């Protein structure tokens, strides 16, 4: 039935644009539709979007990958070092609603291209900042966050337009695999380039070249117009039969353009599944933000306390922890996202609440693993790496599942706004503050004790404990989501 519906509606949908710029919705002259051509085109679009997502998250984690070098170069405390990622995330989350509004109404390809060009240019410029201009370096990270927001907000909604619900989960899983892969590559690229060149500034000169290639692929391979799923949803009657949209009936895209952002937000706030799952995602963001920035430095301090490595007294420091943590992030991220998507696909058949229950269970297990990793760090570094890997693995289980929850409890014409609002909340209360908060707590603990390598480690250990408790809180929010998921899904389908 779904295939027949797509074939019936294809001539009407091909002329529609990503956003409101295609409000006229011209129809294709021919009714015949090739089954292979749209499939190949969709695969190319997804491949380009995945490559862009890879570069996006490499840029996110270049700074954490060489944080010890940057800290030495600018002479920063833990709090000041954590501020770099906090400024990046604050600008990212504040820009996300703006791009969500634009993405629901204007051409998304143009917005994506402008975002890639902007953040690549700023990243390249930041590599020439000297040690006396720390504030300019902080500002550059904020500007990169603005460029990244355009991509993270709009790219998932294009995938939602291209695929029906069953295939959408699989494709989103592939797309979100590049979050941990890009994050891990950020650590590895930054640490590897800094070590091979002897100058950490060169780490900021690689991704702009990759961004230029992504922009070229976006221009050449992603079509200017693309099918939207909103009309297909409206074309199905309550009885399940398929009808053609009447010529005098305006497409959904007209209503989207006329809908105010405040009306969209008001509707989303009343959606309990959206609110609870967004708060669960906020807890995930808090934990991942803190781990992403501080974990390589925490592992380094643990090794110093154990006498495994000597203290770093010069600017160019040992980067092995960033390389190892980057590898763990890539491996556990890929495995976790695939496992989460497969578990969701199988368990949905026997339990309609499977998605939030999977997220809740994985959050509880992840919190336990992270707590154990912190407790054994002073005595056994190998056990610390193992439990950190399991903690990241269970965190990664949720990425694609949480996004899919949003896409089926929110009506298609509000999805860009919903993703933007979720980004705003999850980063505002999550990873926008967690790196800075961990740094501030660490500074406070060190200030109350005699300066030493032991207290340098313990200050970070005590600060990290908060992440375990936030993880448990996130699991509770996903449990609450399970109470509302069925009702909100039915409402979105209606």
C-alpha positions, 0 to 999 in steps of 0.5 A: 500500500505504501509503494502504491501511495508513493507511485500515485503521489509522485507526480504531485510531489516532485515539484515541491521544494525543501521548504516554503520557497516551493509554495507554488508546488508545480507538478511534473508533466509525466505520470510515469515514475522510475523506481530506481532513479529516486532510490539512487538519488536518495542514496546520494543525498544521504551520503552527502548529508552523512559526510557533512555530519562527519565534518560537523562533529569533527569540528566539534571535538577538535578542541577537546582532542588537544585541550591540554595543549590549548590550556598550556598555550593560553595559560587557562584554568579548568574553568576557562578551558571548559568555557571554550566548549560552553560558548560553542554550545551556547551559540549553537543552541541559540542559533538552532531555533532560527534555522528551524524557522527558516528550514520549515519555510525556505530552501534547505539546500541553500541554508545547508551550503551557507552553514558549511561555508561559514563554519569552515571559514571561521575554523580556518581563521581560528588557526592563526590566533595568537596566545595574547588573543584568547577572547578572539579564540573563544569568539571563533568557537561561538561562530563555528557553533552557529554554522554547525546549528544550521546543519544539525537542525535541517539535515535530519528533516531532509532524511525524514522527507525522503523515507517512510517510517520503516526505512527512516529509522535505518537511514537515521541510524546511518546518519547518526553513526557519524556523530560518534565517528565524527567525534572520535575522528575529531580527537584522533585528527587533532591529536595526530596532526598536533603531534606530527607537526608539533603545532596544535594550530594545524589541527584547525586547518584540515577540516576547512578543506573537507568542508569545501569538498562537502560544499561542492558535493552538496551543490552537485549531487543534492537536488534543488527540489525534493519530495516531501512526505507531508502530502503523502500523509494527508493523501491517506484517508481515515479508512486507509484508502488512497486518494489524489489531492484535489487541484483546488486543495493547497499543499501542506507547505502553504499551511507551514509557511503561514504557521507562526513559530509561536503556534508551533512551539505552543503545540509542541509544549503540549506534546508530553512525549516530545517534552519528556524525551527532550528532557531525557536527551538533555541528560544525555547531552549533559553527560556526553558534553562533560565526557567529550571535553574532560575525559582525555584530560581526566585519563591523563591525570589518572595516569600521572597519579599512578606514575604511568606518564610524567607530568606535562611541563611544556606546550606539546603534551602526550596525546595518546589519551585523546587517540585512545578515547577517540577510538573508543568513541568511534567503535562504541558509537557505531556499535551502539547506534546499530544495536539501538536501531536493531533493538527498536526495530525488533521490539516495536513488533511486540511492544509499542512503547519499546523506544522510550523503554530502550532509552531508559534502560540504556541510560541507567546502565550507562550511568552505572558504568560511568560511576564505576569507571570514576571509582577505579580510575586511581588504581586501575587504568585498564578497568577505567577504559573498559567501563568508559567504553561500556558507558559510551556504548549504552549512551550511543544506543539512544541517538537514532531512537530519540530522533525517531521518537520525535519524528513520529510524535510530531507532525511533519510540518513542525519537525524542523521547529521541533528539532530546533527546540529540542536542540535549544533545550538539550544544549541549554540545560545539557552540554552548554553548561556541563563542561564549564560546570565540571571545570568550575567544581574542579577549580573549587576543589583544588582551591580548598586543598594544597596544590598537588598532582593528587588533588588535580586528579581528585578534583576532576574525579569528584566533579565527574560524579555528577554525570552519573546522577544526571544519567539516572535522571535522564533514564527517569524522563524516558520512562515517563515518555513511555506513558504518553508515547502511544497517545501522542503517536496516534495524534500525530498520525491523525 
